[in-house]
């Protein structure tokens, strides 16, 4: 696969990981999320992991899996660049584009060491995508916050992931259906001491658009 040396910067399109929490010794599935207006056929990115957090391996290979957004011949490859940096690459021999314009593109599992205490970051750097015209597009660097389970704003149910289940449980709480045990600190997204529709709207925006809203 020949990649053009021409580079452009697309500020609208993003490859990122949502903020999450993880406890020492816990394993958690994460997603690399692609939000894109342009169609792309291939990408590479460098994943910078903090000390104490490791990507799960199968047969001594990092276990990265493409989602249903791949075409029939997309493949994914990875290489340990040392010092907690993993280079991840995916391409299609037929130059077929990834499907859709939003959602998880790659899934993988991370495991925290027994002495991991959160308060760390995962960085995505040197991210390049190839578009349908065989032009390379440079994406902005991204930072994912890794926090202790009790300290993630938006993680209403404390399971380490911010998703639609948190939205459902927050709505039930606001409506007086307190059938779930929730974290009040994590649910109060606007920090006003009250759980109401404003927090629900902020959480929905977070789940749909990423971490910029509820941070």
N, C-alpha and C positions, 0 to 999 in steps of 0.2 A: 504494500500500500504506500503510494507516494503522497506525502503531505506537502502542500504548498508552503513556501517560506513567508508568504505575505501574511501579515498579522493585522487584525482589527480588534478593537475593544468593544464588547457589547455589554453595556451597563444594565440592560433590562433583563438579560438572561442570567440565571444563577444555578450553581451546583452547590448544595449545602447539606448539612446535617442539623436537624433540630436539636436544641438544647435538651439535655436529659440528665437524670440522676441514676446513680448506681451505687450499691453497697459493696463493701469489701467482700471478695469471694463470689460475687454474683456475676452471672452471664446475662447479656441483654442483646437482643437483635436490634440493629440500627439500619437506617436507610440513607443512602445518598439520594437526595431529591433534586430533580432537574425541573426548573421552571423555564420554559423557553418559548419565545415567539418565532425564532428561526428554527428550521429543521436541520438536524445534525446527524452525521453518519458515524462519527468516531469521537473519542475523547481520551485524554490522559489527565491525571491529577496526582499530586503528591500529598499523602495523608500523614500528618505529623501527630503522632500519638504521645500522650504524656507518660511519664514513668509510672508503671503499675497497671497499665491498661494494654491488653494485647488482643489482636484479632485471632479468632479461632482458626485452626488449621485442620485440614483433612489430608492424610498421606503426605505430610510435611509441606503442603501447599496452602497458602491463605485461601480461606473458603469464601470468596466473593461470588455472589449469584446475581445474574441479570434478571430483571423482572419481566413481566409480559410486555413491557415497552420495547423490548428488543425485536429485531426482525429475525427471520428463520436462521440466518447465518451469522449473526453477531456472536462474537466470542469475547471473553474477558480474560485478562492476564494480569499478573501482579509480580512485583519483585521487591525484596527486602533491600532497602537502600542503606540500612544500618542506622543506629541511633534513634530508633523509633519512627523512621520514615519509610513508608511503603508507597511505591509508585504503582498506580493502577491504570490500566489501559483497556479500552474496548474498541473493536472495529468490525466492519462488515466487508468481506471480500467483494461483494457485489455493490458496495457503496450504498446500501439501503439505509434509510433514515430511521432513527428511533421513533417510536409511535407516541402520539399525544403531545400535550403542551404543559403538563404538570403532573407531579407525582414521583414516587420512588422509581429510581432507575437501577440501583444496585442495592442488594441487602447483604448484610454480614453480621456476625456475632462478635461482640467484645466480651472479655472476661477481666474482672478487676482482681488484682492480687489481694492476698489476705490482709495486707497493711494499707490498702488504698483508702484514702479518706476524702476523695472528691476534690473540689476546689481546683480544677485543672481545666485545660482547654484541648480541643482537637483542632488542628489547623488544616485547611485545604489550600494548597499553594501550587503555583505553576500549572494552573488548569487551562487546558487548550481543547477546543472542540473543532471539528472539521465540518463545514457546511456542505450543501449540495453542489456548490461550485468549486469544491476542493480547496477552499480557503480556510486557513486557520483563524479561529476567533479566540482571543484571550479573555478569560473570565476574571473577575475580581477575586482576590483572596477572601476566604471565609473563615470565621472562628465559631466553633461550637463550644458552649459552656458545659462542663461536666461538674455537677454539684452533688453534695450529699442528698439522700432521698428526701429529707425533711425540708430542704431549702429551695425547691424549684417552683417558682411562680408559675401557676397554670396546671401543675400536676396535682389535680384535686384529689384523686384517689390514692396518690402516693405509690404508684406502680412503676415509676421511673420513666414513663413515656407520656407525653401530652398529646391526646387524641380525642376522638369523638366520645369515648367513654367518660372522659372528664367533663365534657360539655353536658352529657345526659345527667350525670350526677349533680353537677352544679345547678342545672335547671330544676331538678327535683328538690334540691335544698331550698332554692329561692321560692318555689311554689309551696313549701311547707311539707313536702314528702321526704322527710329525713330518714330514708330507709338505708342510707349508706353512711359509713364512717368516712368523713372527708377532712382534709387539712384546711382549716379556716385561713391560716396564713397564706397557703398556696392559692386559695380560691379568691382572695381579695385582690384582684388584679390591679385595681386603681388605688389601693392603699387608703381607702377612706373609712375603714373599719366596719363597713356594711356590705353584705352579700346581696346584690340586686341585679337587675337586668343589664346594668352598665358592665358588670363583671362578665355576664354571659356573652354580651356582644364582643367584648375584648377577647375572651377566650375563643370564640368562634373565629374571629379575625386571625388570631394566632395560629389556630389549627389549619386554616385555609392558606395563610400567606407567610407563615414562618415566624421566627422569633423576634422580629423588630418591634412588634406591637406590645407584647407582654414581657418586656424586659425592664 
